[in-house]
Amino acid sequence: MSSVEGGFEEMRSKIAKLLKRFGVKRAAIFGSHARGEAKRESDIDILVEFEGEKSLLDLAALKMELEKALEKRVHVLTYRSLHPLLREKILEEQRAIL
């Protein structure tokens, strides 16, 4: 297993339980971490789909918990909120977490 793959698997295992606790039924990493181009200072971009409806406050709470657990800046987007012009690229590069 390459160090990139090992890093992804470590990240996935760290956050999968947290995502489930917040009622996330589907999640993926995209951006530099998904492409294997992340640097130490790179943020982590995560797509989520919740079971049922969640509020913006729920999304913010999830973001804060992820940042605390990963000790990195995290961006959390929902699949439904993806901008149409970016959607295809993001979905092509996503790597499943859940």
N, CA, C and O of each residue as an XYZ file, in Angstrom:
392
protein
N       0.853     -1.177      0.000
C       0.000      0.000      0.000
C       0.895      1.235      0.000
O       1.825      1.324      0.801
N       0.627      2.174     -0.878
C       1.408      3.406     -0.949
C       1.104      4.282      0.256
O       0.108      4.074      0.950
N       1.976      5.273      0.504
C       1.739      6.176      1.635
C       0.481      7.005      1.418
O      -0.196      7.369      2.379
N       0.162      7.308      0.149
C      -1.067      8.046     -0.155
C      -2.273      7.203      0.230
O      -3.195      7.695      0.880
N      -2.271      5.923     -0.171
C      -3.374      5.025      0.172
C      -3.470      4.843      1.680
O      -4.564      4.855      2.243
N      -2.325      4.674      2.331
C      -2.306      4.517      3.781
C      -2.871      5.735      4.481
O      -3.604      5.606      5.461
N      -2.534      6.925      3.985
C      -3.046      8.168      4.562
C      -4.544      8.276      4.407
O      -5.239      8.712      5.325
N      -5.046      7.882      3.254
C      -6.490      7.930      3.018
C      -7.215      6.955      3.935
O      -8.237      7.303      4.526
N      -6.697      5.746      4.056
C      -7.349      4.739      4.904
C      -7.343      5.169      6.365
O      -8.323      4.957      7.080
N      -6.250      5.768      6.808
C      -6.174      6.256      8.187
C      -7.209      7.362      8.412
O      -7.892      7.385      9.436
N      -7.316      8.276      7.446
C      -8.282      9.363      7.541
C      -9.706      8.807      7.548
O     -10.543      9.242      8.339
N      -9.974      7.856      6.677
C     -11.314      7.268      6.595
C     -11.711      6.628      7.917
O     -12.814      6.850      8.415
N     -10.822      5.844      8.476
C     -11.168      5.162      9.722
C     -11.349      6.148     10.871
O     -12.153      5.905     11.771
N     -10.615      7.251     10.854
C     -10.740      8.263     11.909
C     -12.107      8.924     11.911
O     -12.644      9.240     12.973
N     -12.671      9.135     10.734
C     -13.888      9.946     10.679
C     -15.175      9.168     10.415
O     -16.261      9.725     10.579
N     -15.092      7.910     10.014
C     -16.307      7.158      9.669
C     -17.289      7.074     10.840
O     -18.485      7.300     10.658
N     -16.799      6.754     12.034
C     -17.688      6.654     13.198
C     -18.319      8.001     13.523
O     -19.496      8.072     13.876
N     -17.539      9.064     13.403
C     -18.048     10.407     13.672
C     -19.162     10.770     12.694
O     -20.191     11.318     13.091
N     -18.953     10.461     11.420
C     -19.973     10.747     10.409
C     -21.263      9.986     10.703
O     -22.355     10.542     10.591
N     -21.137      8.733     11.072
C     -22.322      7.928     11.389
C     -23.065      8.499     12.594
O     -24.296      8.510     12.625
N     -22.311      8.972     13.581
C     -22.936      9.558     14.768
C     -23.786     10.780     14.419
O     -24.781     11.063     15.086
N     -23.389     11.497     13.374
C     -24.125     12.675     12.930
C     -25.221     12.335     11.921
O     -25.853     13.236     11.370
N     -25.449     11.049     11.677
C     -26.519     10.653     10.775
C     -26.169     10.780      9.305
O     -27.049     10.984      8.469
N     -24.881     10.660      8.983
C     -24.451     10.713      7.585
C     -24.578      9.313      7.006
O     -24.045      8.355      7.567
N     -25.281      9.190      5.885
C     -25.447      7.867      5.270
C     -24.504      7.648      4.094
O     -24.252      6.507      3.706
N     -23.980      8.731      3.524
C     -23.026      8.622      2.412
C     -22.045      9.772      2.545
O     -22.433     10.901      2.845
N     -20.755      9.473      2.317
C     -19.741     10.522      2.416
C     -18.543     10.168      1.550
O     -18.252      8.996      1.309
N     -17.854     11.203      1.087
C     -16.659     11.023      0.272
C     -15.725     12.210      0.468
O     -16.152     13.316      0.796
N     -14.450     11.950      0.259
C     -13.445     13.012      0.240
C     -13.250     13.401     -1.215
O     -13.264     12.543     -2.098
N     -13.069     14.687     -1.464
C     -12.716     15.156     -2.803
C     -11.623     16.199     -2.659
O     -11.242     16.549     -1.542
N     -11.120     16.693     -3.764
C     -10.061     17.699     -3.708
C      -8.684     17.067     -3.620
O      -8.483     15.933     -4.053
N      -7.739     17.804     -3.058
C      -6.338     17.378     -3.067
C      -6.116     16.050     -2.352
O      -5.276     15.260     -2.784
N      -6.840     15.784     -1.281
C      -6.670     14.501     -0.578
C      -7.156     13.337     -1.436
O      -6.548     12.268     -1.408
N      -8.214     13.511     -2.182
C      -8.731     12.453     -3.060
C      -7.786     12.209     -4.233
O      -7.645     11.079     -4.702
N      -7.144     13.272     -4.701
C      -6.229     13.151     -5.844
C      -4.826     12.714     -5.440
O      -3.993     12.458     -6.310
N      -4.544     12.624     -4.148
C      -3.211     12.269     -3.679
C      -2.223     13.412     -3.799
O      -1.016     13.182     -3.867
N      -2.716     14.642     -3.825
C      -1.864     15.824     -3.985
C      -1.811     16.681     -2.725
O      -1.300     17.800     -2.765
N      -2.322     16.184     -1.625
C      -2.413     16.992     -0.402
C      -1.040     17.245      0.201
O      -0.147     16.399      0.165
N      -0.911     18.428      0.748
C       0.276     18.807      1.498
C      -0.124     18.891      2.968
O      -1.304     18.795      3.303
N       0.849     19.067      3.830
C       0.588     19.132      5.266
C      -0.461     20.193      5.599
O      -1.311     19.980      6.463
N      -0.399     21.338      4.912
C      -1.311     22.449      5.207
C      -2.641     22.370      4.448
O      -3.503     23.229      4.626
N      -2.810     21.359      3.614
C      -4.045     21.230      2.827
C      -5.255     20.988      3.723
O      -5.183     20.255      4.709
N      -6.363     21.619      3.360
C      -7.610     21.347      4.068
C      -8.198     20.045      3.535
O      -7.703     19.476      2.562
N      -9.251     19.588      4.182
C      -9.908     18.343      3.781
C     -11.317     18.685      3.321
O     -12.081     19.314      4.053
N     -11.656     18.270      2.107
C     -12.966     18.539      1.514
C     -13.806     17.270      1.584
O     -13.408     16.220      1.080
N     -14.970     17.382      2.214
C     -15.821     16.211      2.424
C     -17.234     16.481      1.920
O     -17.830     17.518      2.213
N     -17.750     15.533      1.162
C     -19.147     15.547      0.707
C     -19.951     14.639      1.619
O     -19.494     13.552      1.975
N     -21.139     15.071      2.000
C     -21.980     14.239      2.861
C     -23.422     14.222      2.370
O     -23.898     15.154      1.722
N     -24.086     13.143      2.699
C     -25.538     13.039      2.520
C     -26.091     12.514      3.836
O     -25.702     11.440      4.294
N     -26.985     13.263      4.436
C     -27.560     12.901      5.725
C     -28.782     12.009      5.557
O     -29.462     12.040      4.531
N     -29.043     11.212      6.591
C     -30.312     10.499      6.690
C     -31.324     11.527      7.171
O     -31.171     12.076      8.262
N     -32.333     11.792      6.394
C     -33.328     12.790      6.784
C     -32.800     14.207      6.625
O     -31.701     14.428      6.116
N     -33.600     15.150      7.069
C     -33.248     16.567      6.944
C     -32.383     17.015      8.116
O     -32.621     16.628      9.261
N     -31.392     17.822      7.822
C     -30.531     18.413      8.844
C     -30.466     19.913      8.598
O     -30.684     20.384      7.482
N     -30.167     20.644      9.641
C     -30.086     22.099      9.532
C     -28.651     22.537      9.258
O     -27.717     21.737      9.317
N     -28.502     23.808      8.962
C     -27.180     24.391      8.783
C     -26.371     24.267     10.075
O     -25.151     24.108     10.031
N     -27.037     24.337     11.206
C     -26.350     24.175     12.492
C     -25.789     22.762     12.642
O     -24.703     22.587     13.195
N     -26.508     21.763     12.162
C     -26.009     20.382     12.184
C     -24.751     20.257     11.330
O     -23.785     19.603     11.724
N     -24.771     20.884     10.165
C     -23.618     20.856      9.267
C     -22.421     21.546      9.917
O     -21.297     21.053      9.824
N     -22.652     22.674     10.570
C     -21.580     23.404     11.253
C     -21.012     22.587     12.413
O     -19.800     22.576     12.629
N     -21.877     21.908     13.156
C     -21.415     21.072     14.268
C     -20.560     19.922     13.753
O     -19.540     19.592     14.358
N     -20.963     19.308     12.645
C     -20.180     18.236     12.042
C     -18.815     18.760     11.620
O     -17.799     18.117     11.886
N     -18.777     19.902     10.974
C     -17.516     20.519     10.544
C     -16.584     20.734     11.739
O     -15.397     20.415     11.667
N     -17.114     21.266     12.820
C     -16.291     21.532     14.001
C     -15.747     20.241     14.611
O     -14.584     20.190     15.010
N     -16.566     19.212     14.686
C     -16.121     17.925     15.233
C     -15.051     17.285     14.347
O     -14.085     16.712     14.852
N     -15.223     17.382     13.031
C     -14.221     16.835     12.112
C     -12.895     17.575     12.254
O     -11.835     16.949     12.280
N     -12.947     18.896     12.345
C     -11.717     19.679     12.498
C     -11.003     19.327     13.798
O      -9.775     19.256     13.838
N     -11.756     19.112     14.834
C     -11.176     18.726     16.123
C     -10.520     17.343     16.028
O      -9.400     17.153     16.504
N     -11.208     16.392     15.422
C     -10.700     15.021     15.319
C      -9.495     14.915     14.392
O      -8.563     14.158     14.663
N      -9.514     15.678     13.290
C      -8.458     15.574     12.281
C      -7.341     16.598     12.466
O      -6.277     16.486     11.858
N      -7.592     17.594     13.309
C      -6.627     18.671     13.545
C      -6.223     19.353     12.244
O      -5.055     19.674     12.023
N      -7.215     19.561     11.398
C      -7.044     20.239     10.106
C      -8.305     21.025      9.808
O      -9.372     20.758     10.362
N      -8.162     22.007      8.914
C      -9.342     22.726      8.444
C     -10.139     21.796      7.528
O      -9.567     21.085      6.702
N     -11.450     21.808      7.682
C     -12.325     20.917      6.921
C     -13.433     21.737      6.267
O     -13.995     22.645      6.879
N     -13.735     21.405      5.015
C     -14.906     21.957      4.333
C     -15.895     20.815      4.157
O     -15.541     19.753      3.647
N     -17.122     21.034      4.577
C     -18.161     20.012      4.445
C     -19.247     20.550      3.527
O     -19.823     21.608      3.781
N     -19.520     19.813      2.461
C     -20.581     20.164      1.515
C     -21.547     18.996      1.416
O     -21.170     17.841      1.615
N     -22.790     19.309      1.109
C     -23.741     18.239      0.840
C     -23.761     17.973     -0.665
O     -23.462     18.858     -1.467
N     -24.112     16.757     -1.029
C     -24.210     16.419     -2.451
C     -25.200     17.344     -3.150
O     -24.982     17.748     -4.293
N     -26.290     17.676     -2.460
C     -27.316     18.532     -3.068
C     -26.843     19.964     -3.284
O     -27.377     20.665     -4.143
N     -25.854     20.408     -2.520
C     -25.417     21.804     -2.619
C     -24.318     22.035     -3.654
O     -23.889     23.173     -3.847
N     -23.857     20.983     -4.321
C     -22.776     21.148     -5.302
C     -23.213     22.055     -6.443
O     -24.305     21.906     -6.992
N     -22.353     22.986     -6.785
C     -22.633     23.894     -7.905
C     -22.612     23.085     -9.201
O     -21.712     22.267     -9.394
N     -23.571     23.292    -10.081
C     -23.644     22.521    -11.330
C     -22.360     22.559    -12.163
O     -22.022     21.570    -12.813
N     -21.649     23.671    -12.153
C     -20.424     23.772    -12.953
C     -19.268     22.968    -12.363
O     -18.323     22.639    -13.079
N     -19.325     22.648    -11.084
C     -18.259     21.894    -10.421
C     -18.644     20.445    -10.143
O     -17.781     19.614     -9.860
N     -19.914     20.148    -10.221
C     -20.451     18.848     -9.825
C     -19.744     17.667    -10.495
O     -19.301     16.743     -9.812
N     -19.636     17.692    -11.810
C     -19.061     16.555    -12.534
C     -17.619     16.289    -12.103
O     -17.252     15.142    -11.848
N     -16.804     17.331    -12.020
C     -15.398     17.170    -11.632
C     -15.287     16.601    -10.217
O     -14.508     15.681     -9.970
N     -16.067     17.152     -9.300
C     -16.018     16.693     -7.911
C     -16.459     15.235     -7.806
O     -15.820     14.447     -7.110
N     -17.532     14.873     -8.482
C     -18.026     13.497     -8.408
C     -17.068     12.507     -9.059
O     -16.998     11.352     -8.641
N     -16.329     12.944    -10.075
C     -15.345     12.064    -10.717
C     -14.176     11.751     -9.792
O     -13.652     10.637     -9.811
N     -13.763     12.725     -8.980
C     -12.574     12.524     -8.157
C     -12.883     12.052     -6.737
O     -11.961     11.735     -5.985
N     -14.149     12.001     -6.359
C     -14.491     11.625     -4.985
C     -13.997     10.223     -4.644
O     -13.922      9.345     -5.504
N     -13.663     10.034     -3.366
C     -13.269      8.721     -2.842
C     -14.156      8.443     -1.637
O     -14.171      9.209     -0.673
N     -14.880      7.363     -1.701
C     -15.889      7.052     -0.682
C     -15.284      6.861      0.707
O     -14.232      6.245      0.877
N     -15.988      7.411      1.686
C     -15.676      7.180      3.100
C     -16.739      6.251      3.673
O     -16.429      5.291      4.377
N     -17.991      6.552      3.362
C     -19.141      5.728      3.785
C     -19.947      5.364      2.559
O     -20.961      4.674      2.669
